Amino acid sequence: MQQTTPNANFQFDFNETASGGAYDVTATHTGGSTLNAENTGSLTLNASDGNSTAFGLPVSAGTSANLSDDTDGPVTAGATVRVLWTSPNGDTSQALATEDAPA
């Protein structure tokens, strides 16, 4: 059975690190479906430079995850970041939101 991708909205905030050339990124759920164990296997914030962190379920409006020195590290300038949803059975994944860090 094919899993239906939830309709959830996310906003990205980028803050340049003190050393420059990298950005702390926060992704915040701003509306739409609540993501929980019934409709989500995992939800992660990933960057094209390899950094990644998981959201804790459930995820509803106001819930956020970040990439910074406190998690898997900030992202490099120009890196693409995405919120990646995976279905409960692991067969389907979809980017729910994508944005590039400032270059």
C-alpha distances in whole Angstrom, upper triangle without the diagonal:
4,6,9,13,15,19,21,25,27,30,32,36,38,41,43,44,48,48,47,44,41,39,38,35,33,30,30,27,29,26,23,20,21,19,19,17,14,13,15,15,18,20,23,26,27,30,30,33,31,31,28,28,25,25,25,23,23,24,25,28,31,29,30,30,32,33,37,40,38,35,34,37,37,36,38,40,37,34,31,29,26,23,20,17,14,11,11,10,12,10,11,14,16,20,20,24,27,30,33,36,39,41
4,7,9,13,16,18,21,24,27,29,32,34,38,40,41,45,45,44,41,38,36,35,32,30,27,27,24,26,24,20,18,19,17,17,16,14,12,13,14,16,18,20,23,24,27,27,30,28,29,26,26,23,23,24,21,21,22,23,26,28,27,27,27,30,31,35,37,36,33,32,34,35,33,35,36,34,31,28,26,22,20,17,14,12,9,11,9,11,8,8,11,13,16,17,21,23,27,30,32,36,38
4,6,9,12,15,18,20,24,26,29,31,35,37,38,42,43,41,39,36,34,32,29,27,24,23,21,22,20,17,14,15,13,14,13,11,8,9,11,13,15,18,20,21,24,25,28,27,26,23,23,20,20,20,18,18,18,19,22,25,23,24,24,27,28,32,34,33,30,29,32,32,31,33,34,32,29,26,23,20,17,14,11,9,6,8,8,9,8,7,9,11,14,14,18,21,24,28,30,34,36
4,6,9,12,15,18,22,24,27,30,33,36,37,41,42,40,38,35,32,31,27,26,22,21,18,20,17,14,12,13,12,13,14,11,8,10,12,14,14,17,20,21,24,25,28,27,27,24,23,20,19,20,18,17,17,17,20,23,21,22,23,26,27,31,34,33,30,29,32,31,30,32,33,31,28,25,22,19,16,14,11,10,8,10,12,12,11,9,10,10,13,12,16,19,23,26,29,32,34
4,7,9,12,14,18,20,24,26,29,32,34,37,38,36,34,31,29,27,24,22,18,18,15,17,15,12,10,12,10,12,13,12,8,9,11,12,12,14,16,18,21,22,25,24,23,21,20,18,16,18,16,15,14,15,17,20,18,19,20,22,24,28,31,30,27,26,28,28,26,29,29,27,25,21,19,15,13,11,8,8,8,11,12,12,11,8,8,7,9,8,12,15,19,22,25,28,31
4,6,10,12,16,18,22,25,28,31,33,36,37,36,34,31,28,26,23,20,17,16,12,14,11,8,6,8,7,10,12,11,7,8,12,12,11,14,16,18,21,23,26,25,24,21,20,17,15,16,14,13,12,12,14,17,16,17,18,21,23,27,30,29,26,26,28,27,26,29,29,28,25,22,19,15,12,11,9,10,9,12,14,14,15,12,11,10,11,8,12,15,19,22,25,28,30
4,7,10,14,17,20,23,27,30,32,35,37,35,33,30,27,25,22,19,16,14,11,11,9,6,5,9,9,13,15,14,11,12,15,15,13,16,16,19,21,23,26,25,24,22,21,18,16,18,16,14,12,12,12,15,15,16,18,21,23,26,30,29,26,27,28,27,26,28,28,26,24,21,18,15,12,12,11,13,13,15,18,18,18,14,13,11,11,8,10,14,17,21,23,26,29
4,7,10,13,17,20,23,26,28,32,33,32,30,27,24,22,18,16,12,10,7,8,6,4,5,7,8,12,15,15,12,12,15,14,11,13,14,17,19,21,24,24,22,19,18,16,14,15,14,12,10,9,9,12,12,13,15,17,20,23,27,26,23,24,25,24,23,26,26,24,22,19,16,13,10,11,10,13,14,16,19,18,19,16,14,11,11,7,9,12,15,19,21,24,27
4,7,10,14,17,20,23,26,29,31,29,27,25,21,20,16,14,10,8,6,5,5,6,8,10,11,15,18,18,15,15,18,16,13,14,13,16,18,20,23,23,21,19,18,17,14,16,16,15,11,10,9,11,11,12,14,16,18,21,25,24,22,23,24,22,21,24,23,22,20,17,14,12,10,12,12,15,17,19,22,21,22,18,16,13,11,7,7,11,13,16,18,21,24
4,7,10,13,17,20,22,25,27,25,24,21,18,16,12,10,6,5,4,5,7,9,11,12,12,16,19,20,17,16,18,16,12,12,11,13,15,18,20,20,18,16,15,14,12,15,15,15,11,10,9,9,10,9,11,12,15,18,21,21,19,20,20,19,18,20,20,19,17,15,12,10,8,11,12,16,18,20,23,22,23,19,16,13,11,8,6,9,10,14,15,17,21
4,7,10,13,17,19,22,24,22,21,19,15,14,10,8,6,5,7,7,10,12,14,15,16,19,22,23,21,19,21,18,15,14,12,14,15,17,20,20,18,17,16,16,14,17,18,17,14,13,11,10,11,9,11,12,14,16,20,20,19,19,19,17,16,18,18,17,16,14,11,10,10,13,15,19,21,24,26,25,26,23,19,16,13,11,8,9,9,12,13,15,18
4,7,10,13,16,19,21,19,18,15,11,10,7,6,5,7,9,10,13,16,18,18,18,21,24,25,23,21,22,19,15,13,10,12,12,15,16,17,15,14,14,15,14,17,19,19,15,15,14,12,12,10,10,9,11,13,17,17,16,17,16,13,13,15,14,14,13,11,9,9,10,13,16,19,22,25,27,25,26,23,20,17,14,12,9,9,7,9,9,11,15
4,7,10,13,16,18,16,16,13,9,8,6,5,7,8,12,12,16,19,21,21,20,23,26,28,26,24,25,21,18,16,12,14,14,16,17,18,16,16,15,17,16,19,21,21,17,17,15,13,13,10,11,9,11,12,15,16,16,16,15,12,12,14,13,14,13,13,11,12,13,17,19,23,26,28,31,28,30,27,23,21,17,16,12,12,10,11,9,11,14
4,7,9,13,14,12,12,9,6,6,5,7,9,12,15,16,19,22,24,24,23,26,29,31,28,26,27,23,19,17,13,14,12,15,15,17,15,15,16,18,18,21,23,24,20,21,19,17,16,13,12,10,10,10,14,15,15,15,13,10,9,11,10,11,11,12,10,13,14,18,21,24,27,30,32,30,31,28,24,22,18,18,14,13,10,10,7,8,11
4,6,9,11,10,11,8,5,5,7,9,12,14,18,19,22,25,27,26,26,28,31,33,31,29,29,26,22,19,16,16,15,17,17,18,16,17,17,20,19,22,25,26,23,23,21,18,18,15,14,11,11,10,12,14,15,15,13,9,10,11,11,13,13,15,14,16,18,21,24,27,30,32,35,32,34,31,28,26,22,21,18,17,14,13,9,9,12
4,7,8,6,7,6,4,6,9,12,15,18,21,22,26,29,30,30,29,31,34,36,34,31,31,28,24,21,18,18,15,17,16,18,16,18,19,21,22,25,28,29,26,26,25,22,22,18,17,13,12,10,12,15,16,16,12,9,10,10,9,12,13,15,15,18,20,23,26,29,33,35,37,34,36,33,30,28,24,24,20,18,15,13,10,9,11
4,5,5,7,6,5,6,10,13,16,19,23,24,28,31,32,31,30,32,34,37,35,32,32,28,25,22,18,18,16,18,16,18,15,17,18,21,22,25,28,29,27,28,26,23,22,19,17,13,11,9,9,12,14,14,10,8,10,10,10,14,14,17,16,19,21,24,27,30,33,35,37,34,36,34,31,29,26,26,23,21,18,16,12,12,13
4,5,9,9,9,10,14,16,20,22,26,27,31,34,35,34,33,35,37,40,38,35,35,31,28,25,22,22,20,21,19,21,19,21,21,24,25,28,31,32,30,31,29,26,25,22,20,17,15,12,11,14,16,17,13,11,13,13,13,17,18,20,20,23,25,28,31,34,37,39,41,38,40,38,34,33,29,29,26,24,22,19,16,15,16
4,7,8,10,11,15,18,22,24,28,30,33,36,37,36,35,37,38,41,40,36,36,32,29,26,22,22,19,20,18,20,18,21,22,25,26,29,33,34,32,33,32,29,28,24,22,18,16,13,12,15,17,17,13,11,12,12,12,16,17,20,20,24,26,28,31,34,38,39,41,38,40,38,34,33,30,30,27,25,22,19,16,15,15
4,6,8,11,14,17,20,23,27,28,32,34,36,35,34,36,38,41,38,35,35,31,28,25,21,20,17,18,16,19,17,20,22,25,26,29,32,34,31,32,31,28,27,23,21,18,15,13,13,17,18,17,13,11,11,9,9,13,14,17,18,22,24,27,30,33,36,38,40,37,39,37,33,31,28,28,25,22,19,16,13,11,11
4,7,11,13,17,19,23,26,27,31,33,34,34,33,35,37,39,37,34,33,30,27,23,20,18,15,15,13,16,15,18,20,24,25,29,32,33,30,31,30,28,27,23,21,17,15,13,14,17,18,16,13,10,9,6,6,9,11,14,16,19,22,24,28,31,34,37,38,35,36,34,30,29,25,26,23,20,17,14,10,9,8
4,7,10,13,16,19,23,24,28,30,31,31,29,31,33,36,33,30,30,26,23,20,16,15,12,13,11,13,12,15,17,20,22,25,28,29,27,28,27,25,23,20,17,14,11,9,11,14,14,13,9,6,5,4,5,9,9,12,13,16,19,21,25,27,31,33,35,32,33,31,27,26,22,23,20,18,15,12,9,9,9
4,6,10,13,16,19,21,24,27,28,27,26,28,30,33,31,28,28,24,21,17,14,13,11,13,12,14,12,14,15,18,19,22,25,26,23,24,23,21,20,16,14,10,8,8,10,13,13,12,9,5,5,6,7,9,9,11,11,14,16,19,23,25,29,31,33,30,32,29,26,24,20,21,18,15,13,11,7,8,10
4,7,10,13,17,19,22,25,26,25,24,26,28,30,28,25,25,22,19,15,12,12,11,14,13,14,11,12,12,15,16,19,22,23,20,22,21,18,17,13,11,7,6,5,8,10,10,10,8,5,6,9,10,12,11,13,11,14,15,18,21,24,27,29,31,29,30,28,25,23,20,20,17,15,13,12,9,11,13
4,7,10,13,15,19,21,22,21,20,23,25,27,25,22,23,19,16,13,9,10,10,13,13,14,11,11,11,13,13,17,19,20,17,18,17,15,14,10,8,5,5,7,10,11,11,11,10,7,7,10,11,12,11,11,8,10,11,15,18,21,24,26,28,26,28,25,21,20,16,16,13,12,10,10,8,11,14
4,6,10,12,16,18,19,18,17,20,22,25,23,20,21,17,14,12,9,11,12,15,16,16,13,12,11,12,11,14,16,17,14,15,14,11,10,7,6,4,7,9,12,12,11,12,12,10,11,14,15,15,14,13,10,11,11,14,16,20,23,24,27,25,27,24,21,19,16,15,12,12,11,13,11,14,17
4,7,9,12,14,15,15,14,17,20,22,19,17,18,15,11,10,7,10,12,15,16,16,14,12,11,11,10,13,14,15,11,12,11,10,8,5,6,6,9,12,15,15,13,14,14,13,13,16,16,16,14,13,9,9,8,11,13,17,20,21,24,22,24,21,18,16,13,11,9,10,10,12,12,15,18
4,6,9,12,13,12,13,16,19,20,18,17,19,16,12,12,10,14,15,19,20,20,17,15,13,13,10,12,13,13,9,9,8,6,6,4,7,9,12,14,18,17,16,17,18,16,17,20,20,20,18,16,13,12,10,13,14,18,20,21,25,23,25,22,19,17,14,12,10,12,13,15,15,18,21
4,6,8,9,9,10,13,16,18,16,14,17,15,11,12,12,15,17,20,22,22,19,17,15,13,10,12,12,11,7,6,5,5,6,6,9,12,15,18,21,20,18,20,21,20,20,23,23,22,20,18,15,12,10,13,13,16,18,19,23,22,23,20,18,16,13,10,10,13,14,17,18,21,24
4,7,10,10,12,15,19,20,18,17,20,18,15,16,15,18,20,23,25,25,22,20,18,17,14,16,15,14,10,8,5,6,8,9,12,15,18,20,24,23,22,23,24,22,22,24,24,23,22,20,17,15,13,15,15,19,20,22,25,25,26,23,20,18,15,12,11,14,15,18,19,21,25
4,7,8,11,14,18,18,16,16,19,18,15,17,17,20,22,25,27,27,25,22,20,19,15,17,15,13,10,7,5,8,10,12,15,18,21,24,27,26,24,26,26,25,25,28,27,26,25,22,19,16,14,16,15,18,19,21,24,24,25,22,20,17,16,12,12,16,17,21,22,24,28
4,7,9,13,16,16,13,14,18,17,15,17,18,20,23,25,28,28,26,23,21,19,16,17,15,13,10,8,8,11,12,14,17,20,23,26,29,28,26,27,28,27,27,29,29,28,26,23,20,17,14,15,14,17,17,18,22,22,22,19,18,16,15,11,12,16,18,22,24,26,30
4,6,9,13,12,10,11,15,15,13,16,17,20,23,26,28,27,25,22,20,18,15,15,13,11,9,7,9,12,12,14,17,20,23,26,29,28,26,27,28,28,27,30,30,29,27,24,21,17,14,15,12,14,14,15,19,19,20,17,16,15,15,11,14,17,20,24,25,28,31
4,6,10,10,9,10,13,13,12,15,16,20,23,26,28,27,24,21,19,16,12,12,9,7,6,5,7,11,10,13,15,18,22,25,28,26,24,25,27,27,27,30,31,30,27,24,21,18,14,15,12,14,14,14,18,18,20,18,17,16,16,13,15,19,21,25,26,29,32
4,7,8,6,6,9,9,8,12,14,17,21,23,26,24,22,18,16,13,10,10,7,5,5,7,10,12,10,12,14,17,20,23,26,24,21,22,25,25,25,28,29,28,25,23,19,16,12,12,9,11,10,11,14,15,17,15,14,13,14,11,14,17,20,24,25,28,31
4,5,6,6,8,9,9,13,16,19,23,25,27,25,23,19,17,13,11,9,5,4,7,9,12,14,12,14,15,19,21,24,27,25,22,23,26,27,27,30,32,31,28,25,22,19,15,14,11,11,10,9,13,14,17,16,15,16,16,15,17,21,24,27,28,31,34
4,6,5,6,8,10,14,17,20,24,26,28,25,24,20,17,14,12,10,7,7,10,12,16,18,15,17,17,21,23,26,28,26,23,24,27,28,28,32,33,33,29,27,23,20,17,15,12,11,9,7,11,12,15,15,15,16,18,17,20,23,26,29,30,33,36
4,6,8,11,13,16,20,22,26,28,30,28,27,23,21,17,15,14,10,10,12,14,17,20,18,19,20,24,26,29,31,29,26,27,30,31,31,34,36,34,31,28,25,22,18,16,13,12,9,7,10,13,14,14,15,16,18,17,20,24,27,30,32,35,38
4,7,9,11,14,17,20,23,25,28,26,25,21,19,16,14,14,10,10,11,13,16,18,16,18,19,22,24,28,30,28,25,26,28,29,29,32,33,32,28,25,22,19,15,13,10,9,7,6,10,11,12,11,12,13,15,14,17,20,24,27,29,32,35
4,6,7,11,14,16,20,22,24,22,21,17,16,12,11,11,8,9,10,12,16,18,15,16,16,19,21,24,27,25,22,22,25,26,25,28,30,29,25,23,19,16,13,10,7,6,5,5,9,9,11,10,10,11,13,12,15,18,22,25,26,30,32
4,7,10,14,16,19,21,23,21,20,16,14,11,11,11,9,11,12,15,18,20,17,17,16,19,20,24,26,24,21,21,24,25,25,28,30,29,25,23,20,16,13,11,8,5,5,4,7,6,10,10,9,12,14,14,17,19,23,25,26,30,32
4,7,10,12,16,18,20,17,16,12,11,7,8,9,8,10,10,14,17,18,14,14,13,15,17,20,22,21,17,17,20,21,21,24,26,25,22,19,16,13,10,8,6,5,7,7,10,8,12,11,9,11,12,12,15,17,20,22,23,27,29
4,7,10,13,16,18,16,14,10,9,6,6,8,8,10,9,12,14,15,12,11,10,12,14,17,20,19,15,15,18,18,18,21,23,22,19,17,13,10,7,6,5,6,9,10,13,11,14,12,9,10,10,9,11,13,16,19,20,23,26
4,6,10,13,14,12,10,7,6,4,6,9,10,12,11,14,16,16,12,11,8,10,11,14,17,16,12,12,14,15,15,18,20,19,16,14,10,8,6,5,7,9,12,14,16,13,16,14,11,11,10,10,11,12,14,16,17,21,23
4,7,10,12,11,8,6,5,6,7,11,13,15,13,15,16,15,12,10,7,7,8,11,15,14,11,10,12,12,11,14,16,16,13,11,7,6,5,6,9,12,15,17,19,17,19,16,13,12,10,10,10,10,11,13,13,17,19
4,7,9,7,6,4,7,9,11,14,16,18,16,19,19,19,16,13,10,10,8,12,15,15,12,10,11,11,9,12,14,14,10,8,6,5,6,7,11,13,16,19,20,17,18,16,13,12,10,11,11,10,11,11,12,16,17
4,5,6,5,6,9,12,14,18,20,22,19,22,22,21,19,15,13,11,9,11,14,15,13,10,10,9,7,9,11,10,6,6,4,6,9,10,14,16,20,22,23,20,21,19,16,14,12,14,12,10,10,9,9,13,14
4,5,7,9,13,15,18,21,23,25,23,25,25,24,22,19,16,15,12,15,17,18,16,13,13,12,8,9,11,9,6,5,6,8,12,12,16,17,21,24,25,21,22,20,16,15,13,15,14,11,11,9,10,13,13
4,6,9,13,16,19,22,25,27,24,27,27,26,24,20,17,15,11,13,14,17,14,11,10,10,7,7,10,9,6,8,9,11,14,15,19,20,24,26,27,23,24,23,19,19,16,19,17,14,13,11,11,14,13
4,6,10,13,16,20,22,24,23,25,26,25,22,19,16,14,11,13,14,16,13,9,10,10,9,10,13,13,9,10,10,11,13,13,17,18,21,23,24,21,22,21,17,17,16,18,17,15,15,14,14,17,17
4,7,11,14,17,20,22,20,23,24,22,19,16,12,10,7,9,11,12,9,6,7,8,7,10,13,13,10,11,9,11,12,13,16,17,21,23,24,21,23,21,18,18,16,17,16,14,15,14,13,16,17
4,7,10,13,16,18,17,20,21,20,17,14,10,9,7,10,12,12,8,6,8,10,10,13,16,16,12,12,9,10,10,10,13,14,18,19,21,18,20,19,15,15,14,15,14,14,15,15,14,18,19
4,7,10,13,15,14,17,18,17,14,11,7,7,7,10,12,11,7,7,9,11,12,15,18,19,15,14,11,11,10,10,12,14,17,18,20,17,20,19,16,16,14,15,15,15,16,17,16,20,22
4,6,9,12,11,14,16,16,12,10,7,9,10,13,15,13,10,10,13,15,15,19,21,21,18,17,13,12,9,9,10,11,14,15,17,15,18,17,14,15,14,14,15,16,17,19,19,22,25
4,6,8,7,11,13,12,8,7,6,9,11,14,16,14,12,13,15,16,17,21,23,23,20,18,14,12,9,10,10,12,14,15,18,16,19,18,15,15,14,13,14,16,17,20,20,23,26
4,6,7,10,13,13,9,9,8,12,14,17,19,16,13,15,18,19,20,24,26,26,23,22,18,16,13,13,12,13,15,14,17,17,20,19,17,18,17,16,17,19,21,23,23,27,29
3,5,9,12,13,9,11,11,15,17,20,22,19,17,19,21,22,23,27,29,29,26,23,20,17,14,13,12,12,13,12,16,16,19,18,16,17,17,15,17,20,22,25,25,29,32
4,7,10,11,9,11,12,16,19,22,24,21,19,21,24,24,25,29,30,30,27,25,21,18,15,15,13,14,14,13,17,17,20,19,17,18,18,16,17,21,23,26,26,29,33
4,7,8,6,8,10,14,17,20,22,20,18,20,22,22,23,26,27,27,24,22,18,15,12,13,11,13,14,14,18,18,20,18,17,16,15,13,14,17,20,22,23,26,29
4,6,6,9,12,15,19,22,25,22,21,23,24,24,24,28,28,28,26,23,20,17,14,15,14,16,17,17,21,21,23,21,19,18,17,14,15,18,20,23,24,27,30
4,6,9,12,15,19,21,24,23,21,23,24,24,24,27,27,27,25,23,19,17,14,17,16,19,20,20,24,24,26,23,21,19,18,14,14,18,19,22,23,25,29
4,6,10,13,17,19,22,20,19,21,22,21,22,25,26,26,24,22,19,17,15,17,17,20,22,22,26,25,27,25,22,21,19,16,15,18,19,21,21,23,27
4,7,11,14,16,19,17,16,18,20,19,20,24,25,25,23,21,17,15,13,15,15,18,19,20,23,23,25,23,20,19,17,15,15,17,18,21,20,23,27
4,7,10,13,16,14,13,15,16,15,16,20,21,21,19,18,14,13,11,13,14,17,19,20,24,22,25,22,19,18,16,14,13,15,15,18,17,20,23
4,7,10,13,11,9,11,12,12,14,17,19,19,17,16,12,11,10,12,13,16,19,20,23,21,23,21,18,17,15,14,13,14,15,16,16,19,22
4,6,10,9,7,9,9,9,10,14,16,17,14,14,11,11,11,13,16,18,21,23,25,23,25,23,20,19,16,16,14,14,14,15,13,16,19
4,7,7,6,6,6,5,7,11,13,14,12,12,10,11,12,14,17,19,23,24,26,24,26,24,20,20,17,17,15,14,14,14,12,15,17
4,5,5,6,4,4,8,11,13,15,14,15,13,15,15,18,21,23,26,27,30,27,29,28,24,23,20,21,19,18,16,16,13,15,17
4,6,7,4,6,10,12,15,18,16,18,16,18,19,21,23,25,29,30,32,29,32,30,27,26,24,24,22,21,20,19,16,18,19
4,7,7,9,12,15,18,21,18,20,17,19,18,20,22,24,27,28,30,28,31,29,26,26,24,24,22,22,21,21,18,20,22
4,6,8,11,14,17,19,17,17,15,16,16,17,19,21,24,24,27,24,27,26,23,23,21,21,20,19,19,19,17,20,22
4,7,9,12,16,17,14,15,13,15,15,16,18,20,23,24,26,23,26,24,21,21,19,20,19,18,18,18,16,19,20
4,7,9,13,15,13,14,13,15,16,18,21,22,26,27,29,26,28,27,24,23,21,22,20,18,17,16,14,16,17
4,7,9,12,10,12,11,14,15,18,21,23,27,28,30,27,29,27,24,23,20,21,18,16,15,13,10,13,14
4,7,8,6,9,8,12,14,16,20,22,26,28,30,26,28,26,22,21,18,19,16,14,12,10,8,10,11
4,6,6,9,10,14,17,19,22,25,29,31,32,29,30,28,24,23,20,21,18,15,13,10,7,9,8
4,6,9,11,15,18,20,24,26,30,33,34,31,32,29,26,24,20,21,18,15,12,8,6,6,5
4,6,9,13,16,18,22,25,28,31,33,29,30,27,24,21,18,19,16,12,9,6,5,5,4
4,6,10,13,15,19,21,25,28,29,26,26,24,20,18,15,17,14,11,9,6,5,8,8
4,7,10,12,16,18,22,25,26,23,23,21,17,15,12,13,11,7,6,4,6,9,10
4,7,9,13,16,20,22,24,21,22,19,15,13,10,11,8,6,6,6,7,11,13
4,6,10,13,16,19,21,18,19,16,12,10,6,7,5,4,7,9,11,14,16
4,7,10,13,16,18,16,17,14,10,8,6,6,5,7,9,12,14,17,20
4,7,10,13,15,12,13,10,7,6,4,6,8,9,12,15,16,20,22
4,7,10,12,10,11,8,5,5,6,7,10,12,15,18,20,24,26
4,7,8,6,8,6,4,7,9,10,13,15,19,21,23,27,29
4,5,5,6,5,6,9,12,12,16,18,22,24,27,30,32
4,6,8,8,10,12,15,15,19,21,25,28,29,33,35
4,6,8,10,13,17,18,21,23,27,29,31,35,37
4,6,7,11,14,16,19,20,24,26,28,32,33
4,7,10,14,16,19,21,24,27,29,32,34
4,7,11,12,16,17,21,23,26,30,31
4,7,9,12,14,17,20,22,26,27
4,6,9,11,14,17,20,23,25
4,6,7,11,13,16,19,21
4,7,11,14,17,20,22
4,7,11,13,16,19
4,7,10,13,15
4,7,9,12
4,6,8
4,6
4
